[in-house]
Structure formats: structure tokens, C-alpha cells
């Protein structure tokens, strides 16, 4: 291998990973977006969460679609918000999912409230891409979207490694509300993606693994950044602004 080829390979590897950042910065967010709980926040991984650590894997086979994993990921990255179920919004790049991109999320919440949080793209290549969550998100963790050759068809997968960020979110997980919403969200996403490729009757397979049953009480202070609380406090301000 020549020095030029070696340098080219190193450059390619580096380009798939986001550069390390101390805090998050967002710009170019449309006026209709509720832009809270992202700017200046630190990224969190499962190590910095409060609750039990779960690995959840959601899969769907694109039977009869005749598409490659690369085609699936290319389409998914270029149209990522399109496949989200319900009235959930992803405000990111207008072109594609790329390493280092920071996006604002406006998610459905009870009583018509909009929960504002975000993600950062930490990795992206031709067959997968991964997000990491900021402080205040429901989960401290990482989400990986991928496609691979299955048994006679392309297998599309979402895998999350997460802890509830703080005691309040963990309580929601323990009573089943938060996990139920999370599961329904990713099931809907995969079904919508499958429908894009003509697979309307695909069934989502799910596997849950409790990686660590312990709570990390040293991270209980994460509740200070709780995006649900902060979004709720901001809601009256937003309503008043609409009136005037």
C-alpha cells in the first residue's frame, strides 16, 4: 500500500466520525421550531445516565423489496424525518445525516405539549449512522440505525443503548409509560421506512436486554436539565408570544 492510499484510508475513517465537541451548538433552525435544551449542552452516553441500562433492538425485514443495505441507508439519511410517526419533528440538515450535525427535536408530549430536545450525529457511513443524546433528553444514550443482508432480504435495524437520564424519567420508565412510547415510536419508524420500499406488511421484531439493573444515584442531579420540565415551563411563554 502506498503512502497516498494509506492517507486516503485514514481520511475516510476520520470523515465517518464527528469531531469531539465540548458543548453543542445549533444554527439554521426554522422559526416554527421550539429551540430549547440543546445549545450549550453536553453530550451524554449511557455511562452518565441515572436509571437502569437497557439495550433494545428493533428489526424489520424488507422482504421482496430488492434493495441493498447501502440503498436503504442512503434513502434513510436523506429523508430521515419523513419516517417518524405522529406529530414529531426533526430539525436538522436539509441534505442528509452527516457526522457532527446537531439537530433540534420537537416531540409529542401529554396535554398537547411539545418536548424540545436534540441529538448529535456521532457516526455515519454507507451502512449505518449513530446519534448521541444531550443533557436533558429522556434517555442518556446512543442510537444506531443500520441495514445488513438478512436471510433472503435486507434487514433494517434500530438499536438503542440507554439509561433514563434522571429520576423523573426513570419513574416514567418503571411504570411503563416512557418505554411504551419509545417502543411505539421506533416500531412506527421502521414500518414507515419499510413502506417506502413497498413493504406494507412487515412485522417489527424487538429484543430487550437489561444490561445493568442498578440506578446511578450520583447522576440524580441530571434532573436540573430535564427537557420535559423546561419545555413545560416554556409553554406558557410560547402561547403568549403567539397571541402578541
C-alpha positions in Angstrom: 0.0 0.0 0.0 1.4 3.4 -0.9 1.5 6.4 1.5 -1.1 8.1 -0.6 -3.5 5.1 -0.3 -2.8 4.9 3.5 -3.6 8.6 3.9 -6.7 8.3 1.9 -8.0 5.4 4.0 -7.3 7.4 7.2 -9.1 10.4 5.9 -12.1 8.2 5.0 -12.2 6.7 8.5 -12.0 10.1 10.2 -14.8 11.5 8.0 -17.3 9.0 9.3 -16.9 10.1 12.9 -17.8 13.5 14.3 -15.1 15.7 15.8 -15.1 15.8 19.6 -17.0 18.8 21.0 -17.2 20.3 24.4 -20.7 21.7 24.1 -23.4 21.6 21.4 -24.2 24.4 19.0 -27.2 24.7 16.7 -28.0 27.2 14.0 -30.2 27.5 11.0 -33.2 26.2 12.9 -36.6 27.3 11.3 -38.7 29.8 13.1 -41.5 27.3 13.9 -39.2 25.0 15.8 -39.0 25.2 19.6 -35.3 25.5 20.1 -34.6 24.6 23.8 -32.3 22.3 25.7 -29.7 21.9 23.1 -27.5 25.0 22.8 -24.6 24.8 25.2 -25.5 21.3 26.4 -23.0 18.5 26.9 -23.5 15.1 25.2 -24.4 12.2 27.5 -23.9 8.5 27.0 -25.3 5.6 28.9 -22.4 6.0 31.5 -23.8 9.4 32.5 -27.5 8.4 32.9 -29.4 7.7 36.1 -31.6 4.7 35.5 -31.3 1.1 34.5 -29.3 0.5 31.4 -31.2 -1.2 28.5 -30.2 -2.4 25.1 -33.2 -2.5 22.8 -33.1 -3.8 19.3 -35.9 -3.3 16.7 -35.7 -5.1 13.3 -37.7 -5.4 10.2 -37.1 -7.5 7.1 -37.6 -5.8 3.7 -39.0 -8.9 2.1 -39.3 -8.6 -1.7 -38.0 -5.1 -1.8 -34.9 -5.9 -3.8 -32.8 -3.1 -2.2 -29.2 -3.2 -0.8 -28.3 -2.1 2.7 -26.5 0.8 1.1 -29.6 1.9 -0.8 -31.7 1.7 2.4 -29.2 3.8 4.5 -28.8 6.3 1.7 -32.6 6.8 1.5 -33.0 6.8 5.3 -30.3 9.5 5.8 -31.7 11.7 3.0 -35.3 11.6 4.3 -34.8 10.8 8.0 -37.7 12.9 9.4 -40.2 11.6 6.8 -40.4 8.2 8.6 -41.1 9.5 12.1 -44.7 8.6 13.3 -47.1 11.1 14.6 -46.6 14.8 15.0 -42.9 14.6 15.9 -40.4 17.0 14.2 -36.7 16.7 13.4 -35.0 20.0 12.5 -31.6 19.1 11.0 -29.7 19.3 7.8 -31.7 19.8 4.6 -29.3 17.5 2.7 -28.5 14.4 4.7 -27.4 12.9 8.1 -23.7 13.7 8.4 -21.1 13.3 11.3 -21.1 16.3 13.6 -24.6 17.5 12.7 -26.7 18.7 15.7 -30.5 18.6 15.3 -33.3 20.0 17.3 -36.2 17.6 18.1 -39.8 18.7 18.9 -41.6 15.6 20.3 -45.2 14.9 21.1 -45.9 15.0 24.9 -49.0 14.8 27.1 -51.6 17.6 27.1 -50.5 18.8 23.7 -47.1 20.0 25.0 -44.1 19.9 22.7 -40.9 18.5 24.3 -37.9 20.2 22.9 -34.5 18.3 22.9 -32.0 17.3 20.4 -29.3 14.8 19.1 -25.9 14.9 17.6 -24.8 12.6 14.7 -21.6 11.0 16.0 -21.1 8.5 13.2 -22.3 7.9 9.6 -21.2 5.6 6.8 -22.8 3.7 3.9 -24.5 1.1 6.1 -25.2 2.8 9.4 -25.4 6.0 11.4 -25.5 6.8 15.1 -26.9 9.5 17.3 -26.0 10.6 20.9 -28.3 12.5 23.2 -27.6 15.7 25.1 -28.3 16.6 28.7 -32.0 16.8 29.4 -33.1 14.2 26.9 -35.3 11.4 28.2 -32.5 9.0 27.7 -28.8 9.3 28.2 -27.5 7.0 25.4 -26.7 6.2 21.9 -29.0 5.1 19.0 -27.6 3.3 15.9 -29.5 2.8 12.7 -28.2 0.2 10.3 -29.0 -2.2 7.4 -27.5 -5.5 6.6 -28.0 -8.6 4.4 -30.5 -10.9 6.1 -31.9 -14.3 5.1 -33.0 -13.5 1.5 -33.7 -9.8 2.2 -32.2 -6.7 3.6 -32.6 -6.4 7.4 -33.1 -2.9 8.8 -32.4 -2.3 12.4 -32.5 0.3 15.2 -30.5 -0.4 18.3 -30.5 1.8 21.4 -28.2 1.6 24.5 -29.9 3.9 27.0 -30.5 4.8 30.6 -33.2 7.2 31.8 -31.5 10.5 32.3 -32.8 11.3 35.7 -35.1 10.0 38.5 -38.3 11.6 37.0 -37.7 9.9 33.6 -36.8 6.6 35.4 -40.1 6.7 37.2 -41.8 7.0 33.9 -39.9 4.0 32.6 -40.7 1.9 35.7 -44.5 2.5 35.3 -44.1 1.6 31.6 -45.1 4.9 30.0 -41.8 6.0 28.7 -40.7 2.6 27.4 -44.1 2.1 25.8 -43.8 5.4 23.9 -40.3 4.7 22.9 -41.1 1.3 21.5 -44.1 2.6 19.6 -42.0 5.4 18.1 -39.3 3.1 16.7 -41.9 0.5 15.6 -43.7 3.2 13.6 -40.4 4.5 12.2 -39.4 1.1 10.8 -42.8 0.4 9.4 -42.9 3.7 7.6 -39.4 3.1 6.2 -40.4 -0.4 5.0 -43.4 1.1 3.3 -41.1 3.4 1.4 -39.7 0.3 -0.3 -43.1 -1.3 -0.9 -43.2 -3.5 2.2 -46.6 -2.7 3.8 -47.0 -5.9 5.9 -43.6 -6.0 7.6 -43.5 -7.0 11.3 -41.1 -5.4 13.7 -39.1 -7.8 15.9 -38.0 -6.5 19.2 -35.4 -7.7 21.7 -34.9 -6.1 25.2 -31.8 -6.8 27.3 -31.4 -5.3 30.8 -27.6 -4.6 30.8 -27.4 -3.0 34.2 -30.3 -3.1 36.7 -28.7 -0.5 39.0 -29.5 3.1 39.3 -26.7 5.6 39.4 -27.6 7.9 42.3 -24.6 10.1 41.6 -26.4 11.2 38.4 -29.6 12.2 40.1 -28.7 15.8 39.6 -29.4 15.4 35.9 -32.9 16.4 36.7 -31.8 20.0 36.6 -31.5 19.7 32.8 -34.8 17.8 32.4 -36.1 18.8 28.9 -39.7 17.9 29.8 -39.8 20.2 32.8 -38.0 23.0 30.9 -40.3 22.6 27.9 -43.4 22.7 30.2 -42.2 25.9 31.8 -41.6 27.4 28.4 -45.0 26.5 27.0 -46.9 29.5 28.6 -44.3 31.9 27.2 -44.7 30.4 23.7 -48.5 30.7 23.9 -48.3 34.4 25.0 -45.9 35.1 22.1 -48.3 33.6 19.6 -51.1 35.9 20.9 -49.0 39.0 20.5 
